[in-house]
Amino acid sequence: MTRRKNDEPVDPNNLKPEERLKFEIAEELGLSDKVIENGWRSLTAKESGRIGGLITKRRREMQQDVR
């Protein structure tokens, strides 16, 4: 079975801009070690949902700051 992109460990020094925010939030939630070692797919649905919710919240705040 081949490894998929999201199964691979994450290199925090080599992130795309859209992944940078996602990783920053994972760090704040204490999940960065888990993501670095095992990739994004190692997160539970609850953990992923929390990250997604905080990303949405931050993007809304950033849009309001621009206005």
N, C-alpha and C positions, 0 to 999 in steps of 0.2 A: 504494500500500500504506500503510495507516495504522500509526502507531507504537503499539506496545503500552506498557503501564505500565512494564514492566521495561526497555524499550529507552531510556527517558529518562534523562538525567543526574540524579544524586542531589544534593539540596541538604542538606548536613550540618546546617544550622541548622533544618531543618524535617522532622525525622524522627519517626515514631511510636515509642512505647516499645519495641516488639518489633524495630524496625529499628535502634534506637540501639546495642544490643549487637552486632548483626551488623556495623554500620559500625565500631564500636570495634575489633573483631577484625580487620576489613579494614585498618584503620590500622596495627595492630600488625604485620601481615604485609607492610606496604608496598604495599597495593593500593588505598588510598583515592583516589589521584589518578586511577587507571584507572576506578574506580567513579563518581567525581564527573563525569568527562568523558564517559563512554560508557554508564553504567548498569550494573546488575548482570549483564545478559546478556553483557557483554563479557568476563567472567571465564571461564577454562577450567574444565573439569569438575574438574580436580585442585585448582584454587584454591577453587572453590565447596565441594568436599568437605572441604577443610581448614577452611574457615570453619564449615561445618556441624558438623564434629567438635568444634571448639573451643567452639561454642555449647552443644552437648550436655554437654561436660565442665564448663563454667562453671555451667550450670543444676544439674547434679548437686551441684557444690560448694556452690552457694547453698542447695540444699535440705538438705544435711548441716549447714551452719552454723546453720540455723534450728532443727534438732532438738536 
